[in-house]
């Protein structure tokens, strides 16, 4: 799934299970951070631009879905985020939940454009190579299933934003979130406090 889908899905879990903005942001972040191992693409693009050679996306191919797409990454991310939380152990468990939601969504919906282009989850990487999980019916990344699920999550998130006064945009900052929620409330003709 796309990072935006992971963000919205994780935020929905966080908004339903946390009691304060800090913990909500941390739980949401845990559901997005597994894709940080895909930042090798930035190194690849910059390296290609500097060298003038064709980009092979070496670092992206080498490390994405490897460094942070297993239980070692889940534990590391959850422990680090727990220390910034108000409710430490609750946030630790919720971070494990949203992290694993990310993995499940990738297992179900991250296939490439060709039918045999599966994207497995190497659950013990980078410590051990096995187990490796894949689903032979994995949805295309741009498939109707992913788009439908994202649309449903987005509709729920927008509805909650109007009702509760905060949205997933809070990950960018409080001011941006306030502007976004006010615009939503005007659009849906809801009173703006």
N, C-alpha and C positions, 0 to 999 in steps of 0.2 A: 504494500500500500504506500501511498505517498506520505511524505512527512506531514503535510497538512491534515490528512486523514488521521494519522497517529496523534497529532496535537488535539484535534477535536474529540476523538474517541477517549483519549486519556483525560481530557478536561471534563468530559461527562462523568467519568468514574470519580474524579476528584471532587467535583461539585456535589455529588451525591454522598460522599463519604467523609468529607473533612468539615471542620467547623470554623476555619479562619483562612484569610487570603494567603498567608505564607505557606501553610501546609498544602493548600490547594495548588499553588504554583509548583511546589516541589513534587507532588504526586504527578502532576501533568508533565513536568520536565522528565521524570523517570520514564514516561511512555514515549518520549521523543529522542532521548539521548542514545538509544541503541544505534540510531542512524549517524551518530558522530563518527563512527568508523568509516563512513563513506566520504569523509572530508579529504581523503586521499585524492579525490577527483580534482580538488582545487590545486593541490601540489602538481598533479599531472598537467593541468591546463597551463599553469604558470610556467612549469618546466618546458613544456612544448613551445610556449610563446617566446621564452628566452632563447632556447636552443634553435628554434626554427624547424625542428623535426616534427614529423607527423605524430599526433598524440595516440598512444596505445592504451592509455588509462591503466598503466601498470599498477600503481598504488591502490587505485580504486578496486581493480579486479583482485588484487592480492589481499586486501584487508577488509573490504566491506562484507558484512555478514560473517566475519570471523572474530574480530577483536571484541565486539560488544553484542553479539547475538547468541549468547549462551549463559549458563548459570554463573560462571565466574564474573562476567560483566554485570549480571543482575545483582549479585551480592555486592560487588564493589560500588556500583552506582547507588544502590539502596542504602548502604552504610554511610557513604559520603553525604547524601542528601538528608539522612536521618539527623545528622549533627546540626543542621540548620533549622530543624523543625521545632514546633512548639510541643507537639505530642510525638515524641521520638519513636517509640515502638510502633505506634499506630501508623505513622508515616512510613516507617521501614517496611511494614507489611503491605501497605498500599502501594509503595514504590515497587515492591516485588510483583504485585498484581498488575500494575499498568505496564511494567517492563515486559512481563510475560504476555500481556494482551498484545503488545507490539510484535512479539515473536509469533504468536498465533496468527495474527493478521498477515504477517509476512509469509508464514507457512501456507496459508490458505490463498493469498492473493498477490503474489509477486512474480508470476511467470512472465517470461519475455514474450516477444511477438510470435516466435515459432513454438509449435506444440511441444517439442522436446526440450525447450529452454526453461527447465525447472530451476528454482532457486531454493536449495536446501537450507535447513537450519543445522549447523554443526554445534550441538548443544553444549559440548564441553570445551570448545575452543576458547582461548588459545592454549589451554593446558593439555587437552587430549583431543585426538581426532574423532573419536566415536563417543556417543552415538551421533549419527547423521540422520536427520529426519527430512523426508520430503513427502508430498502428497501428489499422487499421479493425476489428480483432477484440479491441480492448482489453477486459480483464475489468472487471466492476463492482468498485468498491472493496470492497463487501460481498459479492462473489460467492463461490461455492463454491470456485473456483480459488484465490483469495487465502486463504480460510480453511483450505483443505487444505494449501497451501504453508506457511502460518504454523504450523499444527499439527505438520507434519513438522519444521520448523526448531526449534520449541519442544521437541519430544520429543528431538531430537538435543542441544539445548543442556542440557536437564535431565540426560540421560544423561552428557554430558561433565562437568557440574557434580559429579555423584556420583563419577565416576571421578577427576577431576583436583583437586577441592577448591576450585574457584572457578567463578563463574557470571557471567552478564551483569548481575547485581545489583551487581557490583563497581563499576559506573558510579555507583552511589549512595553507595558508601563501603565500606571494608574490613570494618567491623563488621557492616553490614547483609548483606554477602555471606556472611560467616562464619555468621551466624544462619540465613540462607536455605539454605546448603549443609548445615548440620547437620540442619535440618528435613527436607530431601530425603533425606539418608542414613538418617534414622530411618524415614521413610515407605517407602523402598525396602529397609529392613532391612539396610543396609550398615554396617559398623563405622565408628564415629566416632573418629578418632584423638585 
